[in-house]
Amino acid sequence: MYHAGTYTGTVTLTTAEGVSDEFTLNVEIALTCDLTADAVATTDDDAGVWTGTLTVTNSGNCDVFNLDLSASDLNNVPARFGGVTKAGALRSSFIPGSAVEFGVNVIEALMVNESVDVPVTVRPPAGTASGAYQGMIYINDPDGRATTSTMLTLTVETGVALSIPATATANPGTEATTNFTVSVTGDSPVALTDVNFDVTGLVHESGQTTISASEVTFAPEMIQMVGIAETPTVNVQVTVPAGQLAGLYTGTISVTTANGETAETVLQVSVNATPGIDVMPDVVSVVGIPNSVVSTSFMVENTGNTNLSSVTFTPVALFQGDYDFAPDFEVVTNLMAGAIREVAVTVTIPFPLVREDYYQYAVTVGADGSTTSFILQITVNDVDSDNDGLTDLEEMTYAVDGGYTCLDPLNPDSDGDFLEDGYEIQIGSNPCINDADDGTGNSVIIDCQGNLVDPATVDVMGDPDGDGLLTADEMTIYNTNPFRGDFDGDGWCDGEEVAFGSDPTADSDNDLDNLTDSEEKLGCLKPDGSGERYASTNPGNFDSDNDGLSDGEECGNENSFNSDPNDYDSDDDGTNDWLEVEQGTSPIDDISNAGFAGVYPNPVYTDADFDGPPHVAIKVGEDPSLANGYNPDCSNAPYSITIYTMSGEEVAVLEGTSAERGDALGTCVVKWELKNESGVDVVSGVYIAVVETNGKTDVRKIMVIRR
């Protein structure tokens, strides 16, 4: 290329004849400034830097100076134009022009036909997605005479990789930990940005259960940038729920980046086996009768985290005796972790069997190294096979512990005496000895007086002991021995005690009078030292003579009054025993002459409507000079009688100058009609009579009893 300008030269023409001529030739070359540049293709150095060479040639006919170099943004070339668009790229798919660097930013001079090579360096920013990128390089003449451009191309091939973390191991209810690394891959890589992690649920090797993805955490949760040569570590923590099934769990860790790169790796957690077994309830009860097969059930729970191939039950008897209830447990296999299964157990209740409240086995439950235990309790609901009043177990117990070896659970009368075994035990008889005949022909029937009775002369089902009670009644109603006239030995025939309302089975104080039945039969000693006794008292009546004192208060005890428990007025002084005790006199000393006043009857019993007797007689006559102390002529004796309540309230006043003769007191008496001053009948209670006559005063208690 020639520079612009006028070029002058001489042209010489020569002919064949040798004739020549010359002339001047002027050539004018116009000014044409032009630049050319080759397209720049870059290559990477595996360190995130792409390099190439820009060749600029002055193809015009003018020299150029101070050429400026610049670059546009490099755009990701769509696949339809031969490029690659990275799906999922988070950043814009371009490389900014500012990432392009030139060896020189200005070409100071480029002469005609000269070329210059300018180094070009491209540093794509971290996070640039993989793909082909194109942009333009511009060469500008500041004088505006020449400018050109050329294409700049580069290809980014980057990726991400995760290492495979080691298998994490943990027990249920704890944390399993492991880690993995993140690295940059690719033939032409750039740094990764915004690296995020996710994980799927971890599935058990059997496929039947999982560990939720929510139980998995990463530290750090996100990495802002991973350089090309970096391999940062990410820690993984997996919380294994309590009771999680043992075994290997597998899930997938995935990573995404702002570059649009993705990768996956395998996460595995091995959950250790912790076997466990439990039984509900702690005490398993079964109820049955002798010589029977009964069953019940209980619940077995696999409380561990591993499936149990089989469960065993080993019973050990906790009771005495050579008995075998042969507990037979249902076979349990393949009990899944967390499963609850109902298990049946069958027991055979033997016969005969000594009675106990219950029979227990300690049962050990074993399964794959885990054990527990529970109590198998067998309650025997006894039966009475022979209907003799003793259950079968009771008969066996009495036979072993009580020495009654003849007892037969299938024979109601083991000794053949017409008395059932249970009844004989109840009344204290020996069920192995015939109560009517001892086997040698000697009678063992005893009447009320203690005499032996020949069994051949009586009807054993009538009243063989002559106590006034039939055999059937003694056995079914009174629980006495029909062959013992005085069953409790208190001196009373059983029939007498029944009639009195006393207890024929025990020498007790049935009427609560402080005397036993035998003491009441014997009678109390009289206080006169004669050794004689009062007549027997009623063992079913607290107060045999109805005098207000119990039989025991009257006699038989050191604190008794020694009065006759069968006599209303033991000393026949006109005042009953109770009232004498109340007024401080002795019930066995005649007080009829002690003082001049007397009361008869005392107590005075009257009906509820006071229709009789109509009055009480109060003695008022007295003559100390007479032997009997009474004035037989008392018709003109003045008197005053005031009746008070026990609290001192005045009830009635009786006054006059004459008294009647010939009453039960044998002297002059005044009759009180049992009314107050207003004429109203008095109520039951104790009243005080203050008697005044002839300058003398006497006091008496009057007891009014309304019935």
Protein Blocks (a to p, Z undefined) as FASTA:
>chain_A
ZZedddddddddddfkopacdddddddddddddddddddddddehnopacdddddddfbf
bdcehiacdddddddddfknopacdehiabdcdddfklpccfbfbdfbacehiacddddd
ddddehiacdddddddddddfklpaccdddddddddddddddddddddddehiacddddd
dddedjbdcddehiacdddddddfklpaccdfklpccddfbdfbacfkbccddddddddd
ehiacdddddddddddfkopacddddddddddddddddddfbdcddddehiacddddddd
dfbfbdcfbdcdddddfbecjddehiacdddehiaehiacdddddddddddddddfbdcd
dddddeehiacddddddddddddfkonopafklmmmmmmmnopambcfkbfblnonopaf
klmmmnopafkbcfkbgonopacbdcfkopacdfklpcfklmmnonopafklmmmmnopa
fkbfblnonopafklmmmnopafkbccdfkonopafklmmnopadfklnopacddddfkb
fblnonopafklmgopakbgoiafkbfblnonopafklmmmnopafkbcfklgojbdcdd
ddddddfkopacfbdcddfbdcfkbmnlpafblmlgccddddddfkopafbdcddjbdce
hianopacdddehiafkopacdeddddddddeehiacddddddddZZ
